[in-house]
């Protein structure tokens, strides 16, 4: 019984290692990894990571404020907001 349990644990561990190795690194919304973005703009990876974190905070704040005033959030509104934010970054 102990041999069967041990071998199943070994298989599970090998499968987990294989799954981790085969998965590509998560990419940003642009489809480019944070490492490549950092290289492209000659900044530290931590800066890209910080920008991504801030983006999430800004979006959450905007959505919560829209909900407070009972504003319906549509795809068009989100697109306009994205354009506004992109212009502010220029």
N, C-alpha and C positions, 0 to 999 in steps of 0.2 A: 504494500500500500504506500509506504514512504517513497519508494522508487517511482511510482506513478505520479505522486504529487510533485516530487522534485523535477521530474522530466517535464511535466506540464508547466511548472514555473519557469524552467529554462526556455521553453518554447515561447511563453508569453513575453519574457524579457527580450529574446531575440526579435520577436515581432515588433515590440515597442521600439527597439533600436532601429530596425529596418524602416518603420513608419516615420521616425524622426529624420532619418537620413534622406528618405525619398521625397519628403515634403519640401517644396521650394519656400524660400523666405517670403514672408508676407509683404505684399507691395502696397504702396499708397494708392489713393484714389486715381492718381494719374497713371498707374501701372508701372511706375518706376520705384525701385527700392529707395529707402532713405539714404543708404550708402551712396548710391549713384547720384541722388539729388545733392548730397553734400559735396561730392566731387565736382558736379556740374557748376555749382554756385560758389565753389571754393570756401565752404564754411564747415564747421565741425558737425559731426553727426548729431551731437547733443542739441545743436541749434535746430536742426530739422525736427528732431524729436519734440523739442519744446514748442515749435510752431504747430505741430500736429496736435499736441495736447491742448494748446490754446484754442485751436480751431474747434475742438470738441466742446470746450467750455463756452466759447462764444455762441456756438450753435445751440447748446442747451439753454443758455440765458435767453437767446432770441425766441426760441420755441416757448419757453415758460412765459415770457412777456406777452407773446401772441395769444397764448391760452388764457391769460388773465383778462384780456380785453375781448375774448371770444372770437378772435380772428381765425378764419379758416385758412389752413396752410395748404396751398396747392403746389403742384410741380412748377407752375409758372412763377409763383411767388418765390419759391426756393431758388429758381434760376436767376431771378432778378437780384436776390440777396447775394448770391454767389458772385455775380458780376460786380455789384457794389463793393464787396469785400476785396475782390481781385484788384479793382481800381485803386483802393486805398493802399494796397501793397506796392503799387508802382512807384 
